[in-house]
Amino acid sequence: MEMENLAFLRFSPPRLHSPKKQRTSDRPVTPPTASPSKGKLLSPSKRAARIPTPPLRPSLEGFWNAETINDWNDQHSPRKGDQSPHKLRALSDQVGATPTSSTRKSPTKRTKAEIQARKDWETRKHDVAETFFRDLDKAVTQGKIQELALSTGGVRFTWSKTLNSTAGRANWRRETTKTRQLDGTTIATHKHYASIELAEKVINDEHRLLNVIAHEFCHLCNFMISGIKDQPHGRHFKEWGRKCTAAFGDRGIEVTTKHTYEIEYKYIWRCSNEECATEFKRHSKSIDPKRHTCGACRSQIIQIKPAPRKMKDGTAHGNAVTTGYAAYVKLHYGKVKSGLRMGASQKEIMEAIAKQYRADKASSDKSSDLIPTLAATATGLRVPEIESNTSSKATQASHASKPHTKGYTDLEIIARGIEVLTVDEED
């Protein structure tokens, strides 16, 4: 019984456990943990080529010779690889080619009738746009668009020279003014600002103008009447388009969501390579064939619209020699600019050049007016011939005067300042 009530103590030495490995959490974190970066290895082909040091010492003569060092550098410098076949083909096509080697004909010049028709269109296109918009508003909306925009001056039309991405653009803005009455009610009044912007470089005839106005009119109806602002070409826009087409279909009106008008550019350049023949169209003369080449085949480009004019000597108009006032400005611009105050504007410089040009021209005109008067005075003036029985002094004077007057007229003698010696005969 005594043994049962005894307690026993046991000792267990600590066990050697390996350290627990930390488990990585599979839960995504924000931002994600960065992956271990790899060592940055440099490709052998991308290593900078190093020219070895020449085996020379300052005590040697070749160390100070520039030709020896240059030969060493040329010998150990890396060589560029061959050009790609595409560039080689482009270069071979240009051999023997001239800027005028293209066999395609340049666009023909406009006739006088076409030029006059274009001028007439420019004068009446404003009236055509406003008249058709009023007719369209009366037939489709019973004049609601003009009525809503009446307080702000009506719908305005502007012709833009910089709008090239689309043929037209409708602009609309509404201002709301709330007025609280004495009885506590609030009255809201609206002002509608509407305008239509038309592309001057895209719309060049009446048919395009009417269709563009009908398209932009549907946008204004969508904004001002239907109250749709987030679906410019949605269901409501197409409903207004069908109404416009039904009302003016006899005039060729067909409202679509996109136009396919061919834009008329003022300047056109073409690649001289017949296999490429890429055209570059611009509204301004922003391409210089002397500095720019075709981006596709690297061939030369030539201007085909308008065709460059030729001078009498056969050279291009751009290579003509500058004369007159332009040459005077080119010659005296730097001198006049340096004589003015620091920071003088271009206007002040040109005014000073013009003033100096007028003064120089007036002085030259006076000198040119004096020459006919002197020529008239000198008419009949001749160096008399010396007879054989004259004195030696007269003979010497005659021989001295003849070389100066030989080959010149009286006017040239006076203009050049040549002294004419007259010798009297001695008895």
Secondary structure, 3 states (H helix, E strand, C coil): CCCCCCCCCCCCCCCCCCCCCCCCCCCCCCCCCCCCCCCCCCCHHHCCCCCCCCCCCCCCHHHHCHHHHHHHHHHHCCCCCCCCHHHHHHHHHHCCCCCCCCCCCCCCCCCHHHHHHHHHHHHHHHHHHHHHHHHHHHHHHCCHHHHHCHHHCCCEEEEECCCCCCCEEEEEEEEEEEEECCCCCEEEEEEEEEEEEEECCCCCCHHHHHHHHHHHHHHHHHHHCCCCCCCCCCHHHHHHHHHHHHHHHHHCCCCCCCCCCCCCCCEEEEECCCCCCCEEEECCCCCCCCCCCCCCCCCCEEEEECCCCECCCCCEHHHCCCCHHHHHHHHHHHHHHHHCCCCCCHHHHHHHHHHHHHHHHHHHHHHHHHHHHHHHHCCCCCCCCCCCCCCHHHHHHHHHHHHHHCCCCHHHHHHHCCCCCCCCCCC
